[in-house]
């Protein structure tokens, strides 16, 4: 799918809902590894080529690399392993695909990390390491620093996910409690050259932050990690505190062995937004892109976007599409089900109060919103009356962090299964002029 129906041909709520679904599919297809890697292969070395990787897109990246490599360099062998989330695997012949838990790390992630370090051990300067890194890799590739345990990292990870901390802060802590993140994997591979390909899921697309930067030098310090934990009142035991106070830093940019390494971001949130914007404009609709790096509390951003949409509707005479990306956060105080995209969407829906002519969609581009089975959800203006008929109270669902259940009752969840890519949130608000 690469073309949308023209907006002037639509006239029913179901048409606009289908149009938004098609739009999201176009956005996600534009950042899939199959379209990104084949034209960007490095030259094979005179020595060995080892492929390692981690993230929700890692298996698809490995499959695309393996296929393109065999076609271009028929006699150049590759080997290695990558780790991805359970059910996000792909078929490879030369590169082993492991699966582990996300967002809560498990022992399979620890096993995968140990095996990656072993795979790059004792390489020489004529060898090449190709790292395939995407969002989710930080939880999937979990190897505690010496003296720390997986259980300690799991407890801290759980607390960070529930407190509403942005991903850059979460990954800062993860890097300094790890034996593989923050450039440590690359340091283990040196003097081999390391070429890193990344699919970005972090606002701002800083390569060192994607999956906590296992092959890239780190600019943060253990003191930064300790300050984050203290700011969010996260309890840590003496072993963790002692480790962070020890002054043991991750590899830095000035370290000599990084001089031969390169890194390239293959896809990012702005690429998905641009693909959606181009398709919408071709379909005859005006587009406003708010940015690809929006953060903050999910429901609060939804309320903010509702006010923006209502103001816009009073001014426009032609259909308008508002797009945004990035990664919001959720402070969990209830015991319901949901991810940040459905929480954003319920905040938007509630604040719109049934306004006619405004439609909304929010999905995680990896196909999994948080830890649920849906990618996100969508709504039409008709859903306000449907909600009332079912005696649903959206504010109660928000208070319980139960947006998944709310949209399930309306039969508005979007379930795609794993997309095997990940550039984080994709949000779209379709606004029709008030007279339509």
C-alpha positions in Angstrom: 0.0 0.0 0.0 1.6 3.3 -1.1 -1.4 5.4 -2.2 -4.4 6.7 -0.2 -7.9 7.3 -1.6 -8.5 10.9 -2.4 -10.1 12.7 0.5 -12.9 14.1 -1.7 -14.1 10.6 -2.4 -14.8 9.9 1.3 -18.1 10.7 3.0 -18.8 8.2 5.8 -17.1 7.8 9.2 -16.1 4.3 8.1 -14.3 5.7 5.1 -12.3 8.1 7.3 -11.4 5.4 9.7 -10.2 3.1 6.9 -8.2 6.0 5.5 -6.4 6.5 8.8 -5.6 2.8 9.0 -4.1 2.9 5.5 -2.1 6.0 6.5 -0.5 4.2 9.4 0.4 1.2 7.3 2.1 3.5 4.8 4.1 5.1 7.6 5.2 1.8 9.0 6.1 0.3 5.7 8.5 3.2 4.9 10.7 2.3 7.9 10.9 -1.5 7.5 14.4 -3.0 7.3 13.6 -4.7 3.9 13.7 -1.3 2.3 16.6 0.1 4.2 19.6 -2.2 4.3 20.3 -3.6 0.8 21.8 -0.5 -0.6 23.9 0.3 2.4 26.2 -2.7 2.9 29.8 -2.2 4.0 32.6 -3.7 2.0 33.6 -7.2 3.3 36.9 -7.3 5.2 39.9 -9.5 4.5 39.1 -11.3 7.8 35.9 -12.5 9.3 32.5 -10.7 9.3 30.5 -11.1 12.6 26.9 -9.9 12.8 25.5 -9.1 16.2 22.3 -7.1 17.1 19.5 -6.4 19.5 16.1 -4.9 19.3 12.5 -5.4 18.0 13.7 -5.0 14.4 17.0 -6.9 14.9 15.7 -10.2 13.3 14.2 -8.5 10.3 17.4 -6.4 9.9 19.5 -9.6 10.1 17.3 -11.3 7.4 17.5 -8.3 5.1 21.3 -8.0 5.6 21.9 -11.7 5.0 19.8 -11.8 1.8 21.5 -8.6 0.4 25.0 -9.8 1.5 24.6 -13.2 -0.3 23.5 -11.4 -3.4 26.2 -8.8 -3.5 29.1 -10.7 -1.9 28.5 -14.3 -2.9 31.9 -15.6 -1.6 32.1 -13.5 1.6 30.8 -15.5 4.6 29.0 -13.9 7.5 28.1 -15.4 10.9 26.7 -14.2 14.2 23.6 -13.8 16.3 20.9 -11.2 17.2 18.3 -11.1 19.9 14.8 -9.8 19.4 11.5 -9.8 21.4 9.5 -13.0 21.6 7.5 -13.6 18.4 9.5 -10.9 16.6 11.8 -13.4 14.9 12.7 -13.9 11.2 14.1 -16.7 9.2 17.9 -16.5 8.7 20.4 -19.2 7.5 23.8 -17.7 8.6 22.8 -15.5 11.5 21.2 -17.1 14.6 18.1 -15.4 16.0 17.5 -15.5 19.7 14.3 -14.3 21.4 14.0 -12.7 24.9 11.5 -10.7 27.0 10.6 -7.1 26.6 10.0 -4.7 28.3 11.0 -6.7 31.4 14.3 -8.4 30.8 14.7 -12.1 31.4 17.5 -14.7 31.6 17.3 -15.3 27.8 18.4 -11.7 27.3 21.3 -12.3 29.7 22.3 -15.4 27.8 22.1 -13.5 24.5 24.3 -10.7 25.8 26.9 -13.2 27.0 27.0 -15.0 23.7 27.4 -11.7 21.8 30.4 -10.8 23.9 31.9 -14.2 23.3 31.2 -13.9 19.5 33.3 -10.8 19.2 36.1 -11.9 21.5 39.6 -12.2 20.1 38.9 -10.5 16.8 41.7 -8.8 14.9 42.0 -5.5 13.0 41.2 -7.2 9.7 37.8 -8.4 11.0 34.5 -6.6 10.7 31.6 -6.5 13.2 28.2 -5.4 11.9 25.9 -4.3 14.6 22.1 -4.2 14.0 20.5 -2.1 16.7 16.9 -1.0 17.2 14.6 0.1 19.9 13.9 -2.5 22.6 17.5 -3.7 22.5 18.3 -2.3 25.9 15.8 -4.7 27.7 16.5 -7.6 25.3 20.3 -7.5 25.8 20.7 -7.5 29.6 24.0 -8.3 31.2 24.4 -6.9 34.7 27.7 -5.3 35.6 30.1 -7.3 37.7 28.7 -7.6 41.3 25.1 -7.0 40.2 22.3 -9.5 39.5 19.6 -9.8 36.9 17.0 -9.6 39.7 18.4 -6.2 40.7 18.2 -4.9 37.2 14.7 -6.2 36.8 13.5 -4.4 39.9 15.1 -1.1 38.8 13.7 -1.5 35.3 10.2 -2.1 36.6 10.4 1.0 38.8 11.7 3.2 36.0 8.9 2.0 33.6 6.2 2.9 36.2 7.5 6.2 37.3 7.0 8.1 34.0 10.7 8.7 33.3 11.6 9.5 29.7 13.5 6.8 27.7 16.7 8.8 27.7 16.8 8.7 31.5 15.8 5.1 31.7 18.6 4.1 29.2 21.2 6.2 31.1 20.6 4.1 34.2 20.6 0.9 32.1 24.0 1.8 30.6 25.7 2.2 33.9 24.4 -1.0 35.4 25.5 -3.0 32.3 28.5 -5.0 31.2 27.6 -4.7 27.5 25.8 -1.3 26.9 27.3 2.1 26.6 30.0 1.1 24.1 31.2 -1.9 26.0 30.2 -4.4 23.2 32.3 -2.5 20.7 35.2 -2.2 23.2 35.1 -6.0 23.5 35.3 -6.3 19.7 38.2 -4.0 19.1 40.6 -3.9 17.3 38.0 -5.1 14.8 36.2 -2.4 13.0 32.5 -2.0 14.1 29.9 -0.7 11.7 26.6 0.0 13.4 23.2 0.3 11.6 20.4 1.7 13.7 16.6 2.1 13.5 15.8 4.9 16.0 13.1 4.9 18.5 14.4 7.7 20.6 13.3 11.4 20.4 16.2 13.3 18.8 17.7 10.2 17.2 20.9 10.3 19.2 22.7 7.0 18.2 24.2 6.6 21.6 20.8 6.4 23.2 19.2 3.8 20.9 19.1 0.5 22.8 21.5 2.2 25.3 24.3 2.3 22.7 26.1 -1.0 23.1 28.5 -0.2 20.3 28.8 3.6 20.7 30.8 5.6 23.3 28.8 7.1 26.2 28.7 10.8 27.2 26.9 10.2 30.5 28.4 9.2 33.8 27.5 6.9 36.7 26.7 10.0 38.7 24.0 10.9 36.2 22.4 7.5 36.6 22.4 7.8 40.4 20.9 11.2 40.2 18.0 9.9 38.0 17.3 7.1 40.5 17.2 9.5 43.4 15.0 12.0 41.6 12.3 9.4 41.0 12.7 8.0 44.5 13.6 4.6 43.3 15.0 2.4 46.0 18.3 0.7 45.3 20.4 -1.6 47.4 23.9 -1.1 48.6 25.5 -3.1 45.8 23.9 -0.9 43.1 24.7 2.3 45.0 28.3 1.2 45.5 28.7 0.3 41.8 27.4 3.7 40.7 29.6 5.5 43.2 32.7 3.6 42.1 33.4 5.9 39.2 33.7 3.1 36.7 32.8 4.8 33.4 31.7 3.5 30.0 34.0 3.9 27.0 34.3 7.5 25.8 34.3 9.1 22.4 38.1 9.9 22.6 39.0 6.3 23.1 41.4 5.4 20.3 39.8 2.2 19.1 36.5 3.9 18.2 38.3 5.9 15.5 37.7 3.2 12.8 34.0 2.6 13.8 31.0 4.1 12.0 27.3 4.4 12.8 24.4 5.1 10.5 20.7 5.7 11.4 18.7 3.9 8.8 15.2 5.0 9.8 13.6 7.3 12.4 10.3 8.7 13.3 10.6 11.6 10.9 10.8 9.2 8.0 7.5 7.6 8.9 5.9 11.0 9.4 7.2 12.2 6.0 5.9 9.1 4.2 2.5 9.7 5.8 2.6 13.4 5.0 3.5 12.8 1.4 0.7 10.2 1.0 -1.9 12.5 2.6 -0.9 15.5 0.5 -1.2 13.4 -2.6 -4.7 12.4 -1.5 -5.7 16.1 -1.4 -5.4 17.0 2.3 -3.5 19.7 4.2 -0.9 18.4 6.7 0.6 19.9 9.8 3.5 18.0 11.4 4.0 18.8 15.1 7.3 17.1 15.3 8.9 13.7 15.6 10.2 14.0 19.1 7.2 14.8 21.3 7.5 13.5 24.9 5.7 14.1 28.2 2.8 12.4 30.0 0.7 10.6 27.4 -2.8 11.7 28.6 -1.6 15.3 29.0 -0.3 15.4 25.4 -3.6 14.0 24.3 -5.5 16.8 26.0 -3.2 19.3 24.5 -3.7 17.9 21.0 -7.5 18.0 21.6 -7.4 21.7 22.2 -5.2 22.2 19.1 -7.6 20.2 17.0 -10.7 22.1 18.2 -9.0 25.4 17.5 -7.9 24.3 14.1 -11.4 23.1 13.2 -12.8 26.6 13.8 -10.3 28.0 11.3 -10.1 25.5 8.4 -12.1 25.3 5.3 -10.4 22.1 4.0 -9.6 18.8 5.7 -6.5 18.9 7.8 -4.3 16.1 9.1 -2.1 16.6 12.2 0.8 14.2 12.6 3.2 13.7 15.4 5.8 11.2 16.6 8.1 10.6 19.6 7.7 8.7 22.8 5.4 9.7 25.6 5.5 8.2 29.1 2.8 7.0 31.5 2.9 7.4 35.3 1.1 4.2 36.5 -1.1 4.7 39.5 -4.0 2.3 38.6 -4.1 -1.4 37.8 -5.7 -1.4 34.4 -4.3 -2.4 31.0 -2.8 -0.1 28.5 0.2 1.4 26.8 1.2 5.0 26.1 -0.5 5.2 22.7 -4.0 4.2 24.0 -3.5 6.4 27.0 -2.7 9.3 24.8 -5.7 8.5 22.6 -8.1 8.3 25.5 -6.8 11.6 26.8 -7.5 13.1 23.3 -10.9 11.4 23.0 -12.0 12.6 26.4 -11.0 16.2 25.9 -12.7 16.4 22.5 -16.0 15.6 24.3 -17.6 14.1 21.2 -16.7 16.9 18.8 -17.9 16.1 15.3 -15.6 15.8 12.4 -12.5 14.8 14.4 -10.9 11.4 14.1 -7.8 10.1 16.0 -5.3 7.2 15.7 -2.2 6.4 17.8 0.0 3.3 17.3 3.4 2.1 18.3 5.2 1.3 15.0 6.5 -2.0 16.4 3.0 -3.3 16.6 3.0 -3.6 20.4 1.7 -0.8 22.6 3.5 -1.4 25.9 3.1 -5.0 26.9 -0.4 -5.6 25.4 -1.3 -7.4 22.1 -2.4 -4.2 20.3 -0.5 -1.7 18.4 -2.8 1.1 19.5 -6.3 2.3 18.8 -8.4 4.8 16.9 -11.8 6.5 17.2 -14.4 8.4 15.2 -16.8 11.1 16.4 -19.6 8.4 16.5 -17.8 6.6 19.3 -18.9 9.2 21.8 -22.5 8.2 21.4 -21.5 4.5 21.4 -19.6 5.1 24.6 -22.6 6.7 26.3 -24.9 3.9 25.1 -22.6 1.4 26.8 -22.4 3.5 30.0 -18.6 3.8 29.8 -16.9 6.6 31.7 -13.6 7.6 30.0 -12.3 9.5 33.0 -12.6 6.4 35.2 -10.7 4.3 32.7 -8.0 7.0 32.6 -7.8 7.1 36.3 -7.1 3.4 36.4 -4.6 3.4 33.5 -7.1 1.2 31.6 -7.3 2.7 28.2 -6.8 -0.7 26.5 -10.1 -2.0 28.1 -11.9 1.2 27.1 -11.1 0.9 23.4 -11.6 -2.9 23.6 -15.2 -2.2 24.7 -15.7 0.1 21.7 -14.0 -2.5 19.4 -11.5 0.1 18.4 -8.2 -1.6 19.2 -5.7 -1.8 16.3 -4.0 -5.3 16.3 -1.3 -5.8 13.7 1.0 -8.2 15.4 4.8 -7.5 15.4 5.8 -5.2 12.5 9.5 -6.0 13.0 10.5 -2.4 12.9 10.4 0.3 15.6 10.5 4.1 15.2 8.2 4.6 18.2 4.8 6.4 18.3 2.8 7.4 15.3 -0.1 9.7 15.9 -2.6 11.1 13.4 -5.6 13.4 13.9 -7.9 14.0 11.0 -10.0 17.2 11.2 -12.9 17.9 8.9 -14.2 21.5 8.6 -17.0 22.2 11.0 -19.6 22.4 8.3 -18.9 18.9 7.0 
